[in-house]
């Protein structure tokens, strides 16, 4: 399996591992309590080119393969999940639509700025009445001369507080809807008629913020249709392709968090076992660790295999959904078992076990709930 990793990607992964251990872990709790990532850390992530992981070198990024990218995300999620969210949303779902389907002018304008971390990107699909059922969105764009006039509301948009532009999916043909009636736009933050709401008060991911976006007669130039006017009506496909990739990276995040929790549990049990009087206690803990390790092993194989298949040019729509479904549900089980192992200590903020428990729960929700993944998997397989 290690043959699929290029030397350069392993070297980048190792640098990120060191960065996590030396710079991010020491401030993980601080980010949770202050609900923000210090700007000097964002600067360090810029210098490491982490905002350009998946962006090709010709546009200033690192140009990692899917395998290389998931290796990095796996390391980056062995700490507070917000660091990965800040990077991964911008370099992932926020800008991948431009990379996949944008015009050359759009790629040249936006991707180098995302890669350098000068600009942050976000992805806006979800609406108050359209979360999982993405085909029910109602934000509407109407063409008037050289501008589209957009009205509607998006919600739960990660990076809403800090994004400079938003890849936004809206309706342009109410009859065709998801079958040729949705279009992807680039909405810059200072566009007239575009308003960003206050950060939501969430259960977890405290250092990463979601907001509402409101479009009130928002005037967007024709050039901001991703891919240009020939791509009007193709926005649902752009969004789905972006999510196919995003679901693999979500698997990597869930795996990284699970591995970190497992490592914490091993260290905790080794510390505690010295004081246990009965061998039964040790065996109970050993059985839990064995189950965790087995699940993590299975998750890693399916994730690496699917990422590698994508890098070979294969369509991995249902594999990506399988990875997201399995890895994110596993992370939830592992966080719950970690709480069992740490007992009262795990319930304390300073242990950070309770933070992981709250944060990994989101992995089962964003970029498509577990139920959505089951729909995608079964539909794809039945179609085959
Ligand atoms: N890649 C490329 N094209 C795709 C695709 C994919 N993965 N999935 C669907 N499409 C295409 C279809 O081929 C179809 O094209 P045609 O009109 O040419 O036939 C079009 O998109 C519409 O597809 P479909 O009819 O399957 O749409 P549905 O409304 O039935 O889609 C699902 C249902 C579940 C796939 C979709 O609503 C979904 O993924 N929802 C979850 C959204 C989500 O993850 N939200 C989280 C918030 S975003 S962070």
Boltz pocket constraint, residues with backbone or C-beta under 6 A from the ligand:
constraints:
  - pocket:
      binder: B
      contacts: [[A, 123], [A, 125], [A, 126], [A, 131], [A, 132], [A, 133], [A, 134], [A, 135], [A, 178], [A, 179], [A, 180], [A, 236], [A, 237], [A, 240], [A, 241], [A, 243], [A, 244], [A, 317], [A, 365], [A, 366], [A, 367], [A, 368], [A, 369], [A, 372], [A, 375], [A, 376]]
      max_distance: 6.0
